[in-house]
Amino acid sequence: MKLEDFDYFLPEELIAQTPVEPRDSSRLMAVNKTSGEIGLFRFSQIDRFLQAGDVLVLNRTKVIPARLIGKKKDTGAVIEVFLLKRLGIDRWETLVKPGRRVKPGQEVVFGDNLLTAELLEVLDNGNRVFRFKYSGLWEEILDKLGEMPLPPYIFTQLKDQARYQTVYAREDGSVAAPTAGLHFTDELLTKLKAKGVEILDVLLHVGLGTFRPVKTSNIKEHQMHAEYYKLEQHTAERINLAKKEGRRIIAVGTTVVRTLETAAGEGRKLAAGEGWTDIFIYPGYEFQVVDSLITNFHLPRSTLIMLVSALAGRELILQAYETAVKERFRFFSFGDAMFIE
């Protein structure tokens, strides 16, 4: 299967630069993967597609203000340090710009010495490992000095940082939001619970690799980035019971899909655990756990459009995307939603 098989035309003006208010006023495209029917709605109407007994699975990860702007201690040169992966209490793997200006042993200071970072090593992939030094709570310092890392296709400054978090985000670790969940409000989740929808959550910390393009013409040669996930015993048991009883498992976002499909074992049963997943889902993949998916509209030629194509079929997804362009849907992180049922 070739990379160009997942291409489509997208007018630049359809890339959403700001979120809508309220959250659930975004538009919703319902795609029936069995009948091929495509319907247009509002996200606030998502309850009409969910029924009592369905299991809705969320990703509770929280985006950290991962972009730090500092200066070299010895020269004062401006340095950007982007936090990628926590390696220990005070050590982080980072992306540095310009990286060549900082050598192992040198220090970068942030916020009038409120935070300092010593470069420990340069990794084979070009990323840098820093040891950070500070007094007080790391989370408070990061909130004070860090900036929210918006995707590279968003050029408008975000007025409210909370709008790049889901209302149920609670565990720090992502450098990008699980954007399918941005459409939910507390009121909408309460409404779904009252209807009898079971709501569970998993954890997958979204990495910067989610924005890295596929560069191989043959998609099977693409190497997926790895992301940390965690699935609790209670959640695994509840989902396994629902599968046994023939109830639908509905993932909110591709991150939830990757978590659940990674944790699926023999007999399509989930096993609780944590670790790193580099699962790559593209057409031909046989889903073990996930039945339906709430997701956003993804970049052309991306691993994410390949994943949704695996669930609904490439031809139907491309037809849906063509419809979305024609109907002037908003695309990507702050854009509209799709429900694949």
C-alpha positions in Angstrom: 0.0 0.0 0.0 1.4 3.4 -1.1 1.6 6.7 0.7 -0.2 8.5 -2.0 -3.2 6.2 -1.4 -4.0 8.3 1.6 -3.7 11.7 0.0 -6.6 14.2 -0.4 -7.0 17.9 -1.3 -7.5 20.3 1.6 -7.9 24.1 1.1 -5.7 25.8 3.6 -8.5 28.0 4.9 -10.2 24.9 6.3 -7.5 24.2 8.9 -9.0 25.4 12.1 -6.9 28.0 13.9 -9.1 28.5 16.9 -11.5 26.3 18.9 -15.3 26.9 18.8 -17.4 27.8 21.8 -19.0 26.0 23.4 -16.9 22.8 22.9 -19.8 20.6 21.7 -21.0 23.1 19.1 -18.5 21.7 16.7 -19.8 19.8 13.7 -20.1 16.0 13.6 -19.9 13.7 10.6 -21.4 10.2 11.3 -19.9 7.5 9.0 -21.5 4.1 9.0 -18.8 1.6 8.1 -21.3 -1.1 7.3 -23.8 0.8 5.1 -21.5 3.5 3.9 -24.0 6.2 4.9 -22.6 9.6 5.8 -24.6 12.1 7.9 -24.0 15.6 9.1 -24.8 16.8 12.7 -23.5 18.8 15.6 -21.3 17.2 18.3 -23.9 18.0 20.9 -26.0 15.3 19.2 -23.5 12.5 19.7 -25.9 11.0 22.3 -28.2 10.0 19.5 -25.6 7.5 18.3 -24.7 6.1 21.7 -26.9 3.7 23.6 -27.2 2.2 27.1 -24.5 -0.4 27.5 -22.0 1.2 25.2 -18.5 1.7 26.7 -16.9 5.1 25.9 -13.2 5.1 26.5 -11.3 8.4 27.1 -7.6 9.3 27.3 -7.0 11.1 30.6 -3.6 12.5 29.6 -2.9 16.2 30.2 -0.8 18.4 28.0 2.2 20.0 29.7 3.6 23.5 28.8 6.5 21.8 27.2 8.1 24.7 25.3 10.8 26.5 27.4 12.7 29.6 26.2 16.0 30.2 27.9 19.5 31.5 27.5 22.9 30.0 27.5 24.5 30.7 30.9 27.9 31.7 29.4 26.9 33.7 26.3 23.3 34.7 26.7 22.3 33.1 23.4 18.6 32.4 23.2 17.8 28.6 23.3 14.5 26.8 22.9 14.1 23.6 24.9 11.1 21.4 24.0 10.4 18.7 26.6 9.7 15.3 24.9 10.1 12.5 27.4 10.7 12.3 31.1 13.5 10.0 31.9 13.7 10.5 35.7 12.8 13.0 38.5 15.0 15.7 37.0 16.1 14.4 33.6 14.2 14.9 30.3 14.8 14.0 26.7 14.4 17.2 24.7 14.4 18.8 21.3 16.7 21.9 21.3 16.9 24.8 18.8 19.5 25.6 17.8 21.0 22.4 19.1 24.5 23.1 17.9 24.9 26.0 20.4 24.7 23.8 23.5 27.5 21.2 24.3 27.5 18.6 27.0 28.3 20.2 30.4 26.9 23.6 29.4 23.9 25.1 31.1 20.8 26.9 30.0 18.9 29.2 32.4 15.2 30.0 32.4 13.2 32.8 34.1 16.0 34.7 35.9 17.6 31.5 37.2 14.3 30.1 38.5 15.2 27.0 36.5 18.5 25.8 35.1 19.3 22.8 32.8 22.7 21.1 32.2 23.1 19.2 29.0 24.2 15.6 29.8 24.3 14.0 26.4 23.4 14.1 22.7 21.4 11.1 21.6 21.9 9.3 18.3 18.6 10.7 17.0 19.8 14.3 17.7 17.7 14.8 20.8 19.3 16.1 23.9 19.1 14.9 27.5 19.1 17.6 30.2 19.3 17.5 34.0 17.1 20.3 35.4 17.8 22.1 38.7 15.2 24.0 40.6 13.6 24.7 44.0 10.0 23.9 44.7 7.5 21.9 42.7 8.4 21.0 39.1 4.8 21.4 38.0 4.5 24.9 39.4 7.7 26.0 37.8 6.7 24.5 34.4 3.3 26.2 34.6 5.1 29.5 35.2 7.9 29.3 32.6 6.6 26.9 30.0 4.4 27.6 26.9 1.7 25.3 25.5 3.0 23.5 22.4 0.4 24.0 19.7 0.7 22.0 16.5 2.8 23.4 13.7 -0.2 24.1 11.5 -1.8 26.5 14.0 -0.5 30.0 13.7 -3.1 31.9 15.9 -2.2 32.4 19.5 -4.4 30.5 21.9 -6.2 32.9 24.3 -7.2 30.3 26.8 -4.7 27.6 27.5 -7.4 25.3 28.9 -9.0 25.0 25.5 -6.1 22.8 24.4 -7.0 20.4 27.3 -9.9 18.0 27.5 -12.3 18.6 30.4 -11.2 15.3 31.9 -7.4 15.7 31.5 -5.7 14.9 34.8 -2.3 13.2 34.3 0.6 15.3 33.0 2.7 14.0 30.2 1.6 14.8 26.7 3.2 17.4 24.4 0.0 17.4 22.2 -3.6 17.0 23.1 -5.7 14.0 22.3 -7.9 16.3 20.2 -11.0 14.0 19.7 -11.8 14.6 23.3 -11.8 18.4 23.0 -15.4 18.3 21.9 -16.8 17.0 25.2 -18.2 19.1 27.9 -18.9 18.0 31.5 -22.6 18.4 30.8 -22.4 16.2 27.7 -20.6 13.4 29.6 -23.2 13.6 32.4 -25.9 13.3 29.8 -24.3 10.2 28.3 -23.9 8.6 31.8 -27.5 9.2 32.5 -28.4 7.4 29.3 -26.5 4.3 30.5 -23.2 4.7 28.6 -20.3 3.4 30.7 -17.4 5.8 30.7 -13.9 4.6 31.3 -10.4 6.0 30.8 -6.9 4.9 29.8 -3.6 6.8 29.6 -1.5 7.4 26.6 1.0 10.4 26.6 1.0 11.9 23.2 4.5 12.5 21.8 5.9 14.9 19.2 6.1 12.0 16.8 2.4 12.3 16.1 3.2 15.3 13.9 6.2 13.6 12.0 5.3 12.9 8.4 5.5 9.5 6.8 8.5 9.6 4.4 8.5 6.1 2.9 6.5 5.5 -0.3 5.6 2.0 1.0 3.8 2.6 4.2 4.8 -0.8 5.7 8.4 0.5 5.8 7.4 3.4 8.1 8.7 3.2 11.7 6.1 4.4 14.2 7.1 6.5 17.1 6.7 5.0 20.6 4.4 6.5 23.3 3.9 5.6 26.9 0.5 4.0 27.8 -1.1 2.6 30.9 -4.2 0.4 31.3 -5.6 -0.3 34.8 -6.9 -3.7 35.9 -10.4 -2.4 36.6 -10.7 -0.9 33.1 -9.4 -4.0 31.4 -12.0 -6.1 33.3 -14.9 -3.8 32.5 -14.0 -3.7 28.8 -13.5 -7.5 28.7 -16.9 -8.0 30.3 -18.5 -5.6 27.7 -16.9 -7.5 24.8 -18.2 -10.8 26.3 -21.7 -9.4 26.5 -21.6 -8.0 22.9 -21.6 -4.4 23.9 -19.8 -1.8 21.8 -16.3 -0.3 22.7 -16.1 3.2 21.5 -12.7 4.9 21.5 -12.4 8.6 21.9 -9.4 9.3 19.7 -6.7 7.3 18.0 -4.6 7.4 21.1 -7.3 5.2 22.9 -7.3 2.9 19.9 -3.6 2.4 20.0 -3.7 1.8 23.8 -6.5 -0.8 23.6 -5.2 -2.6 20.6 -1.7 -2.8 22.1 -3.1 -4.3 25.3 -5.2 -6.9 23.5 -4.0 -10.4 24.1 -5.2 -13.9 23.1 -8.9 -14.3 22.6 -9.2 -10.5 22.2 -9.0 -10.0 25.9 -7.3 -7.0 27.4 -4.4 -7.4 29.8 -3.7 -4.6 32.3 -0.3 -3.1 32.2 1.9 -0.2 31.1 4.8 0.4 28.7 5.7 1.8 25.4 3.6 1.2 22.2 4.7 1.7 18.6 1.7 -0.1 17.1 1.1 0.9 13.5 -2.5 0.4 12.4 -3.3 0.6 8.7 -5.8 -1.1 6.3 -5.7 -4.8 6.6 -5.4 -4.7 10.4 -7.9 -6.8 12.3 -9.3 -4.9 15.3 -9.3 -6.8 18.5 -11.1 -4.5 20.9 -12.4 -1.3 19.3 -15.7 -1.3 17.5 -16.4 2.5 16.9 -14.3 5.6 17.0 -14.8 9.3 17.7 -12.0 11.2 16.0 -11.1 14.5 14.2 -10.1 15.0 10.6 -6.5 14.1 10.1 -3.6 15.3 7.9 -3.2 13.9 4.4 -0.7 11.0 4.2 -0.6 10.7 8.0 -0.5 7.5 10.1 -3.8 8.8 11.7 -5.7 8.8 8.4 -4.3 5.3 7.8 -5.7 4.2 11.2 -9.2 5.4 10.5 -9.0 3.9 7.1 -8.2 0.6 8.7 -11.4 0.8 10.7 -13.9 2.1 8.1 -12.1 1.3 4.8 -9.9 3.6 2.7 -12.5 4.4 0.0 -15.2 5.3 2.5 -12.8 7.5 4.5 -11.7 9.4 1.4 -15.3 9.8 0.4 -16.1 11.2 3.8 -13.1 13.6 3.7 -14.2 14.8 0.2 -17.7 15.5 1.7 -16.1 17.3 4.6 -14.2 19.6 2.3 -17.3 20.2 0.2 -19.4 21.0 3.3 -16.6 23.3 4.7 -15.9 21.3 7.8 -13.0 22.5 10.0 -9.9 20.3 10.0 -7.2 19.0 12.4 -6.8 19.8 16.1 -9.4 22.5 16.7 -11.6 21.2 13.9 -14.8 19.2 13.7 -15.4 15.6 14.6 -16.2 12.3 12.9 -18.0 9.3 14.5 -17.3 6.0 12.8 -20.0 3.5 13.8 
